[in-house]
Amino acid sequence: MRPPFPLNESASVKLDGSGNGTLKMSPSSAKLHWKPTVASVKVSTNVAEAQCRIYVGASPTDANFVDGTLNGSTGDSTDRVTGSEINATRDPAIWAVWTGGDPGAQGTMNLSGTATIE
């Protein structure tokens, strides 16, 4: 196993015509393991204030819910992802699910923490 290195991953999704969007993030390699400490979310416009819910697991279901924000547009973050290990072979992921935002806006999630190659 190699020494840990900084995790700094970002991904985006375009919100649909109802202002909703779902984003799934996980490593692209089976050897890569993410250990996130913070998940930050925002939306490119905020005429309508989006809400965002964060999940860790195989799907964005109630059993995998870890935190939510009423400020999913202007930006917010959670450290409740700490302690999770995300690896492509076990199929967990970190999910951001926005609702009530501006149609066509860009929802972005940034993950920070550490990563290892095993």
RAHU-V281037 format. One record per pair of residues at least 12 apart in sequence whose ideal C-beta (glycine too) atoms are under 8 Angstrom apart, sorted by the first residue. I is the first residue (numbers start at 1). J is the second residue. D is the distance in whole Angstrom. If there is no record, write none. Layout:
BEGIN
i: {I:I}
j: {J:J}
d: {D:D}
END
This chain:
BEGIN
i: {1:1:1:2:2:2:3:4:4:4:4:5:5:5:6:6:6:6:7:7:7:7:7:7:7:7:8:8:8:9:9:9:9:10:10:10:10:11:11:11:11:12:12:12:12:13:13:13:13:14:14:14:14:15:15:15:15:15:15:15:15:15:15:16:17:17:18:19:19:19:19:19:19:19:19:19:20:20:20:20:20:21:21:21:21:22:22:22:22:22:23:23:23:23:23:24:24:24:25:25:25:25:25:25:25:26:26:26:26:26:26:26:27:27:27:27:28:29:29:30:30:30:31:31:32:32:32:32:32:33:33:33:33:33:33:33:34:34:34:34:34:34:34:35:35:35:35:35:35:35:36:36:36:36:36:36:36:36:37:37:37:37:37:37:38:38:38:38:38:38:38:38:39:39:39:39:39:39:39:39:39:39:40:40:40:40:40:40:40:41:41:41:41:41:41:41:41:41:41:41:41:42:42:42:42:42:42:42:43:43:43:43:43:43:43:43:43:43:44:44:44:44:45:45:45:45:46:46:46:46:46:47:48:48:48:48:49:49:49:49:49:49:49:50:50:50:50:50:50:50:50:50:51:51:51:51:51:51:51:52:52:52:52:52:52:52:52:52:53:53:53:53:53:53:53:54:54:54:54:54:54:54:54:54:54:55:55:55:56:56:56:56:56:56:56:57:57:57:58:58:58:59:60:60:64:66:66:66:67:67:72:72:72:73:73:73:81:81:81:82:94:94:96}
j: {116:117:118:116:117:118:116:35:114:115:116:114:115:116:112:113:114:115:34:35:36:111:112:113:114:115:110:111:112:25:34:110:111:108:109:110:111:23:25:108:109:106:107:108:109:96:98:106:107:104:105:106:107:43:50:98:101:102:103:104:105:106:107:103:103:104:103:48:50:98:99:100:101:102:103:105:97:98:99:100:101:97:98:101:107:60:95:96:97:98:95:96:97:107:109:93:94:95:86:93:94:95:96:109:111:86:87:88:91:92:93:94:86:87:88:115:88:88:117:87:88:89:117:118:87:88:115:116:117:85:86:87:115:116:117:118:85:86:87:111:113:114:115:84:85:86:113:114:115:116:81:82:84:86:94:111:112:113:79:81:82:112:113:114:77:78:79:81:82:111:112:113:54:67:77:78:81:94:96:109:110:111:75:76:77:109:110:111:112:54:69:72:75:76:77:96:98:107:108:109:110:72:73:74:75:76:107:108:72:73:74:98:101:102:105:106:107:108:105:106:107:108:73:101:102:105:73:74:101:102:105:102:73:100:101:102:70:71:72:73:74:100:101:72:73:98:99:100:101:102:105:107:68:69:70:72:98:99:100:68:69:72:76:96:97:98:99:107:65:67:68:69:96:97:99:66:67:68:78:80:81:94:95:96:97:94:95:97:81:84:86:92:93:94:95:92:93:95:91:92:93:95:95:97:95:78:80:81:80:81:98:101:107:101:102:105:94:111:113:113:109:111:109}
d: {6:7:5:6:5:8:8:8:4:7:5:7:6:8:7:8:7:7:5:7:6:6:6:4:5:4:7:7:6:6:7:7:5:6:7:5:7:6:5:7:6:5:6:5:8:8:8:7:5:6:8:6:8:7:7:6:5:7:6:6:5:7:6:7:5:8:7:6:6:7:7:5:4:6:5:7:8:6:5:7:7:8:5:7:5:6:7:7:5:8:7:5:8:6:6:5:8:5:8:6:5:8:8:6:6:6:8:6:8:7:4:7:6:6:5:8:7:6:8:7:5:4:5:6:7:7:6:8:6:6:7:5:6:5:8:6:7:4:7:7:7:8:5:7:6:8:5:5:7:7:5:7:6:7:6:5:7:4:6:7:5:6:4:8:5:7:5:7:8:7:5:7:5:8:7:6:5:6:7:6:7:6:7:7:4:7:5:8:8:7:7:6:7:6:7:5:8:7:7:5:8:8:7:7:4:8:8:6:6:4:8:7:5:7:5:7:5:7:5:4:8:8:7:8:5:5:3:5:8:7:8:5:8:6:6:5:7:7:7:5:8:7:8:4:5:5:7:5:3:7:8:7:7:7:6:5:7:5:6:7:5:3:7:6:7:5:8:7:6:8:4:8:8:5:8:5:5:7:6:7:7:7:7:6:8:7:4:7:6:5:7:6:8:6:8:5:7:8:5:6:7:8:4:5:8:7:4:6:4:8:5:7:8:6:8:8:6:8:8:8:7:6:4}
END
